[in-house]
Amino acid sequence: MKRILIILAAGVLVLHGFAFDCAAQSASADSFEGWLEKYGAWDRLEQEYASESSSDAPDVILKRAEVYLNLNSPGKALEIIEMTPAFADNAYEIERLWLGGKAQRAMGDLNKAVLWFSQSASLTPDANTMIRRFKDEAGLEHVWMDVWLKRFWSFRANTTLSRDVQYEALKRIQSVGATVWGGSYWTTAGTALASQVHGQSPSPATGGVASMVSQADSDAIVKALALVSLENFEEAKVSVETLSRDEVRAFWRMVIDFLETGSLPSDLTVFDGGNYLKANAFWEGNLLAPYSVSRSQWLLGNPESGPWTSFRNNILSMPLDDANRAIDNELGSMLISEQTGALLGSFKFALALANGDFITSANAWNKTDKRMLPLALQLAGAMRFKDNLNNLLPENQAEAIKVHPILTALCSAGGYEVNADEAPFWISAPADKITPLSQRDWPMDKLLLLASWQQEFLKSPTEDLAKRSAYLFDDTAFGIESTLYLADQAVRLNQLQLGAFYLNSIKADTLGPAQKMKWYDVKLRLELETGREDAALETYRQMAASSEAIPVMTRLRMALLFQQKRDFVTARDQLLAIWASRDTITTTLQAETLFWLGEGEQGMQNTEKALDYYLQLAWKYPQENIWALTAMYRASLIYEKQGKYDTAKRLLNTVVSRADRKEQREAAKARIDAIDKKMGKGGQTPTTGGSTLVYPF
């Protein structure tokens, strides 16, 4: 293994074209294949390669895989690559692995992409060509950093037998990164990885952080968490009110409120004065997002169980000694199950913590199965007894990865610094210092990086930053927001397959109301663009059933769909809902809403009502030329049908004089000619004394 790592450190990839120069060179420019390649006719080029007699030759196999990548069909490319055994020829195998990495990346699996690229690198004999090829692959440096960091955060939460394998993969990725791009980031990454393997001590508090959470404060937080586990939220809030610092007190009050209701704090200004970046980031990024729908994992017992709730409340109403005797009596019963026994033991532990009996609770902590405790008690025990989080993380790796950053951050917020490679939770720095802090001083710190990227994204959202945030912070509200942004942009650009990929990567049932509405909105537009109108109608029904405001443009799109389906009444309801809030929308949208209201009324044969909408639009929004003139044209048709030719002509003459489009002018002129024929040669309605009245005798 050491020899492999030395090779990797010396140089790890191939010059773009190194393998193809030796094996799978592009088709000759004089051949039909070369001509097809020149014009990008990849579909026909693949057919040519597949029909060759030597289609199982390494160079043809690699050409076919590359053609499918050019056709944006990475799944087909990967199928060819994975069905092909490893090539005996080193040059061909390097290229096969490299193309496999590109295919995995195109399919959105960055983790596998990096592993394929790394394997390709491990076979490469020349450092310079390797470095050049890595740097030629667009955006690969950021991919490499993000995959390493995400795997590192996962590694810190890993207590299983796979930890050694994960370490070797991290070491390999870090070695490639240091060789190809170099710099302080990869040096720090290597140090952080080594500290996780060889052991570390909690980082010393710096910059006055030590005084933020005293031991008495930490004990009060522990008591509050024990009370939370028993759903005694009011007493928990009383406990945190004793904390000595306003910011710390406010933070833990927010935590208790969230665990009680699932609601995020509406005001974070309390953290602004002291520039507490990580406290802000914890809530703005919503690290607790996985528990927005249900907080049952934080609570002792089943909150939905009537018998348990009754028993718990009865015990809580007793003095502590009587409560402990009652629990001991239950524990002494021969009839209780092992599961019930463990629950009662946890109950006794929670009571001891909640009452500040840290001697009894210490004995219980050492005897209990910490992994079976609810999260509130795990957090309380870790903070009070300074236990290693790996001793209480769930054995399920996915669950451990989800909960580790939350427990780490909250331990730090309570005065127990867990990771030496992360800044103290109550570090104070101006907002404009967040970027150097996260990139230079604490590049492994999840909350600082989240805060930095979120600040940057709010100033100027970009696709590249959204992609990195969506990948690296997929378990936070900010990561979900970034994914929604990517889905929205893809649908707007008519990249429907990509939009569906982003949308499907979000677990909709875990979203809060506001994000769920955004998810619905993108989903509905995607369904409309792909012609799945029935699915769009069902999605809209779900949107309407929620308590969140439906986006105006979504209402408008659906109103037009309802009109198209001749459901004019429902369409009118949607348009009137938009019109009711017209003060919040642009005049262009106001004019368009009136136009479609008129169209709907005309569709229902309510001609007079349609005329009202058309004329109101033409009068009130003359600056909205397209809508105003179209409305005047529609109104003129109604007047013409009613025999009011002069009014119709006046409206049409305005259309002719103001229309920007030739087609609209010609249509209006044609109607004027038709009206003139109906009116007679002179083009005037017969009149007496200049009056428009017509006397029959």
N, C-alpha and C positions, 0 to 999 in steps of 0.2 A: 504494500500500500504506500509506504514511504517513497519508493521509487516512482510510483505513478504520480504522487503529489509533486515530486521534484520535476518530473517531465511537464506537468501542467503548469508549474510556476515558471518554467523556462519558456514555454510557448504553447498556445493552445488552439490555434485554428488554422484554417487553410485559406490561402488566397482565393477570392471568388473566381472560379474558373480553373483552380489548380487541378481539381479532379476531372473536370470536363476536358481540360487541355490534354490530360493523359488518357481519358477514357471516353467521355460522353460529349465530345465537342458538338457545337451547333451544326446544324445541317449546312452543307455547302451551298453558297449563294447561287450556284448554277443549277442546283437540283430543284425539283418541284417542292420538296420539303423546305428548302431554303427560301424559295419564293413565297410559300405560304407563311413562313415565319416572319418574313419581311413585312407582310401586310397584316400580321396578327390574326390570321385565320386558324386559330388554335383548334377549333373543333375538327376541321378537315385534316389538320396536321396530325392529330391524335389518331384519326382513322388510317392515315398513311403508315404511321409507325406500327399500329396494331396489325396491319395487313402484311407487314414485312415478314419474310421467311425466317429472319433472325430475331423475331419479336421477343424471344426469351433471353437475348443477349443483354449483359449488364448495361451497355450504353443505351440501348433502345428502351429498356425498363425505366432508366433514369430520365430519358427524354420524355416518355409518356407521363411520368409523375410530374415533371416540370410543366408540361403542357396543361395538365389539369389544374395546377396552381395558377397558371395564366388565365385559365377559364373561370377562376374563382370557385373551383370545386375542390377544396382542400380535403374533403372527406374521401373523394375518389382517389386523390393523390396518395393519401395515407393508406388507403386500402391496398394499393399497388405496392407501396413501400413495406407495409407490415407483412404482406403475403410473400414477400421476397426474402429468402434466407440471407443471412449475412454473407456478403461477398468475400471470397478468399483474397481478392486483390484489394490492398489497403486503400488505394486511391478511389476505387468505386465505393467501398464501404464508408469512407469519409463523406462522400457526396450523398449516399443514401441516408445517412444519419442527419446530415445537414438539411436535406429536403424534408425529412420527417419532422425536424424541428420547426421548419417554416410552415408545414401543414398544421401542426399542433397549434402554433401561434395563430394561424388564420382561423382556426376553429374556436379560438378563445381560451384554450388551455395553456396559459403561460407557464405553469409549473412543469408540465410535461415537455413543453417546448424547450425550456432551459435544460432539462435533463438530456434531451436528444442532442441539443447543441453541444453540451458538455461531453457527451460520448464521442461526438464527431471530433471535438477538440483533443480528447485523450489519445486519438490515433494519429494526430497531425505531427509530422516530424520537424516542421519549420516554424519558429516563433514569429518571424516577421510577416510571413504570408497569412498566418493565423490571425494576427492582430489586425491586419488590413481587412481581412474578410469580416471579422466581427464588427469593425467600425463602419464597413460599407452597408451592413444590414440596418435599415432605418429604425431608429428608436430603440435599438437593442440594449444600449447602456441603461436606460430607465427600466426596461423590462428586467434586466439582470439585477439591478438594485432592489426593485420591488419584490421580485420573487425571493431573493435572499432574505429580505426583511420579513416578509410574511412567513416564510419557513422558520426563521429565527424566532419570531413570536410564538409560533406553534411549538417549536423545540423547547422553549422555556416551560411550556405547559405539559410536556410529554414525560410520563413516568412509566411508560410501557417498555417492552423488550425492543421495540423498534427505535428506541432513542439512539442507539449506537449507529444504526443505519442512517438515521436522519442526520446525525453529526457528520458522518463521512460525506454525505451529499452537500451539506452546508459548507464544509471545508473545501470541497471541490469547486463549488460555485464561487466562494470567496477567493480562491486561488486564481481562477480564471479572471475574475473582476480585477484583482490586483495586477495581473499580468497585462491585461488588455488596456484598461483605463487608468489604473493606478490612482494615487491621491490619498488624502487623509481618510476618506470615507471607508475605503477597503482596509486600511490599517486599523481603524477603530472597530470595524466589523470583526476582524480577526481577533482582536483583544477581547471583545464582548463574548465571542464564541468560546474562547479559551477560559474565560472566567466562569461560564456556565458549566464547563466540564470539570474544572479543577476546584470549584467552590469559590464563594465570594462572601463578603460581609456587606450588610446594608450600608449604603453610601452615607457619609456623614452629612448632617444638615448644614446648609451653607446660607450665607446672606441673611442671617436673622430668622431662618426658617424654624429653628429649634424652638423658639418661644411661641410659635403660632399655635401649637397643640401641646399643652402640658400633660403630665401624667394624669392629673385630676380630670382634665378635659377628655382625655382618651378613655378613662374609666366611665365617664358620663355617656360617651358615645356607645361603649360596650353595653351598658345598661339599656340604653335606648334600643339598640339592635335586638337584644333579648326580648324586650317588650314588643317590638315589631313582630318577632317570630310568633308571639302569642296573640297577635292582632290587637294589642292594647296600644293603639296609635296615639291616643291622647296623652297617656302617661309617658310615652316615648318622647313626644314633643316637649313635655315638661322637663324631661331629663336634659335634652339638648339646650334648653333655655339657660342652663347654668354655664355653658361654655363661655370662656373669657373673651374671645374675639368675635366681633360682629360677623366677619366674613365666614369664619368656621361655623358659627351658629347658624347663619343663613344657609350655608351649603348643606348641613346635615338636616335642617328642617325641610329643605327641598327633597332630599333623599327619602325622608319619611313620608312626605306628601306623595311622592311618586309611588312608593311601595303600597300606599293605601289606595290610591285612585288611578294610577297609571298616567297621570297628567304631568306634563313638563312645566317647569317654572316659566312664568310669563315675563319676568323681569330679572335680568342678571346684572343690573347696574351696580349692585353692591360689590361686585368684584372689580369694577373698573378703577375705582380710586386707588387701590393698591396694586393694580396691574397683575392680578392673579390669573395668568394665562391659562393654566391647566384647569382651574375651576371653571372658567368660562368654556373651555373646549369640551370638558366633560358633558356639559348640558347642551351646548350648541351642536356638538356632534352626536349627542344622545347615545352615550355608551350603553345605556340601559334599554335601548330599542328592542332587544330580543324579548323583553318582559313587558312591553307596552300592552299586549292583549291580556296576559295572565301573569300574576305575581305569585302563584301558588307554590313555586319552588323556593320561595323565600320564607314561607310560613310553615309552622309546625302542624302536622296532621293534615287532614283533608278539610279545607274551608267549607266545602259543600256538604259535609257530613253533619246532620243534625245531632246525633248522639255524641259525637266528638265535641262539637261546639258547646253542647249543654254541659258535658263533663268538664271541659276546660274552664268555662265561665264559673262553674260551681267551685272548682279548686281555687281560681283566682280571687274569689270572694272571701276565702279563708285567711286567717293569719298564717304566716310562713310555716311555723312549726306544725300547725294542724294540716296545712296543705301537704307538707312532706310526709306526714304520717298517713294521710289518705292515699297518697301515691304509693307508699311502701306497702300498704295493705293490699292494693291492687297488684303490685309486683309479686307479693307473696302468694297470690292465688295460683293453684295448680292448673287452672283452666285457661289462662291467657296464652295466646300464641307468642312465638318468638318475635314476630313483627310488632305486636302490641307491647310487649316488654321493652323493645328498643324505643318505641314511641314514648312510653312512660319514663324511661331513663332520660331521654332527651328533654322531656317536660321538666323533670327535676333539675337538670342542668340549666335550663333556661330560667327557672325560678331563682336559682342560686345567683346567676349573673345579674338578673333584674334587680335583685335585692342587695347587690354589692358584696355577696359572700364569695370572695375570690379564692378562698382556701378550699371550700367544698367543691366549687366549680372546677378548680385546678385538678383535683383528684378525679372528678367525673370526666374531664377533658382527656386525661391520660388513659382512661379505661374505655371510653366510648369509641365506636366506629365513626370516625369523623366524616367519612365520605357519605354516611347516611343522614347526616344532619341537614336541615334546611339551610339555604344560603345565608340567611341573616345570622344564624348561630355559628356557621363556619367562619363568617367574617368576624363576629364578635370574639370567638375563641382565638383565631389567628392574631388579632390585634392585642388581646389581653395577654396571651401566653407566648407571643412572638414565635409562632410556629411557622415552619416552612410550608408554603402553599401546596407544594407537591404532595404533602402528607394528607391533604384533604380533597384534592381535585378528583372528580369522578373518573372511573376507569375508562368510560367511553371517551375516546379521544376527541370526537367532535364536540361533545359537551364540555370537556376540559378546555379546549381551545376557545370556546365561547365565553366561559366564565372567568378564565384566568386574567385577562386584562381588566375586567370589572373589579375583581377582588384585589388585584394589584393596586389599581387607582384608589379604591376606597380605603385600603389599608394605609396607603400613603397619606390620604386626606385625613386619616385619624391619628397620624403621628408615627406610623410604623412603615419605614422605608424598606421595601422588599428588594428592588432591583438596583444594583450598583450602576448599571448603565442607563438609568433614567434619572431625570432631574427630580428633586423633591416636589411634591404636589403643590406646596404653597410657595414655590419660587415666584419672585416678583420681578417683572421686567416690563418696560414700555412695549406697546403693541408693535412698534416699528423695529424692535429687536428680536422679534419672534423668529424671523427667517434665519439669522446667524445662529441663534440658540438651537434651532431644530436641525440645521444642516451641519454646523461646525462643532458645537459643544456637546449636544445630546442627540446624535442622529438615530439612535435606537429607540428614542422615546416616542411612543405611539401617540400620546395626547398632544405633545408639542408639535409633532409633524401634522397631526390632524388640524390643530389650530392654525398652523402656518398655511396649509393648503386651503383651508376654508376661507381664511382672510384673503388669499390671493384669488380664489374662485369668485368671491363676492365682488371684488373689484373688477375682474375681467375673466369671465368664464371662457375656457377654451376646451376644445375636444380632447387635446392631449392630457390636460390636467384632470378632466372629468374621467378619462379612461384609467389614469393611475389611481385616482381616488376611489372609483367604483371597484377596482380590483383589490386595493390594499385595505380599504375600510368598508368592505361589503357588509360587515356586521354592525354598522352604525347608521344613524339617520343620514349623516352626510354622504356616506357611500351610496345609500339608496337614492338620495337626491341626485347624486352624480349620474347614477345609472338611468334614472328617469330623464335627466337632461339628454343623455346620449340617445335614448329611445325616441324622445321627442324630436331631436335634430335629425335622426335617421328617417323618421316618417315624413318630416317636412321636406327632406331632400329626395323623397320617394325611394329611399333605400329600404324597402319594406322587409326584406329578409333579415337585414341587420337590425331593424327596429324590433322585429319579433324576437330575435336572439336576446337583445337587452331586456325586453319586457318579460320574457320567460325566465330570465335569470333572477327575477325578483319574486320573493315569496309573498304574494298578495295578502294572505291571511294574517301576516304579522305586521302589516302597515297600520299606522295611525290614520284617523279620518282624513286629514289634509292630504297626506301622501297617497292614500287609497284613491282619493278623487283624481289626483294627477295621473295615477296608474290607469284608472278607468278612462280618462280623457285620451291618453295616448292609445290605449287598446281600442277605443271606439273609432278613432281616426284611422287606425291600421285596418280595422274591419271594413270601414267604408271604402278605403282605397283598394282593398282586395275584393270588393264586390260582395262581401258577406253581410248583406243588409239585415237579415234576421238576427244574426249575432250582434250586430251593432244596436238593434232595437232592444235586445235583452240587456246589453251592457248599459244602455241609457236608462232602462227601467231600474237597474240597480243603483245607478247614480242618483236618480230622482228619489229613490227610497232612503238615501242617506240624509244626514242633517247638514251636510256641507253645501255651500253655494256651487251651483253648476257654472262652469266657465261660459261666458257670453257666446263665444264663437262656437262652442259645442252645442248650445241651444239653437243657434242659427243653422248649423249644419243639419241638426236633427229636424228642425222645422221644415227645411227644404226637402228632406227625405220624406217626411210625413205628407207634404204637398205632392211630392212625386207619386206617392202611393194613394193619393186622393183622400187622405185622412185630413181634411182641411180643418176640422174642429180642433184636433190635437195640435196641428201646426199653428193655428191661431193662438192657442193657449201659450205655446212656447214663445211666439213673437211678442205677445202682450206682456209676458214676463220680462222680456228684454226691454220693451218700451217703458215699463214701469220704473226701470232703473236707468233711464236714458241719460240722466245727469252724469253718470259715471263712465259713459262711452263716448267715442268720437262722433263728430257730426256726420262723418261718412257712414258710420255704422247706424246712426239714427236714421239717416235717409234710406239706407238699404232696408232697415227694418220696416219702415213705412211702405216701401215699395212691395215687399213680400206680403205685408198685410193686405195691400190692395189686390195683389195677385190671388191670394187665398179667397178673398171675398168674391172676386170675379169667378173663381172656380166653383164657388157655391151659388152662383147666379145672383149674388147680392150686388147688383150693378151700382146702385146708388151709394152703398157703403164703400165699394171699391173706388168710385169716383171721389168720394171724400178723402180717402187716403192719398190718391194720386195728386189731387189738387193741393192738399196740405203740404205734401212733399215738394211739389214744384214751387210753391210760394215761399215756404220756410227755408228751403235749402237750395237756392239757385246756384250757389257756388259748387255744389256737388253735381257737376255737369252731367255725368253719365246717368245717374239715378234720376235727376230732375227732368232731363230731356226724355228719357225713356218713359217716365211717368206721364209727361205731357202727351207723348205719342199714344200711350194707352188710353188716356182720357179723351183724346181726339177721336179714337175709334168708337168710344162709347157715345160721344156726342153725335158722331156721324150716323151711328145706328139709330139714334133718337131723332134724326132729321134736323139737328141743330147745326147746320153746315157752317154758318159764319163763325161760331165758337170753335168748331173743330178746325177750321182753316187758320184762325188766329193762333191756336196752339201749334199747329203744324208749321206755320211761318216762323215761329220762334225756334222750333227744332231746326229748320233749314238754316237759319241765320247763326245758330250757336253750336251746331253739331261739329265735333272734331273729326268724326269718321264719315268718309264718303258714303258708305253703305247706309248710314242713318239719314244723311241728307237726301239720298236718292229715294229711300223708302218714303220719307215725308213728302217729297215732291210728287211721287206717284199717287199718294193718297189725295193730295191737293187736286191733281188732274182728274182723279175719279170723282171727287166732290163737285168740281166744276161741271163735269158732264151731267151729274145728277141735277145741278142747279139750273142748267140751261146755258146757252151760248155765252151770255154776258158774265156768267159766274156770280150773279147776284140773286138773292131771293127776291121775288116780286114784292114790292112794298108800295104803300100809299103815303105820300107826304113825308117820306124819309123814315116812317115808322117800320119796325120789324113785324108789326101785327099783320095778319092776313085776314081780310074780310071776305066772307063767302059770297056776299051780294054787293 
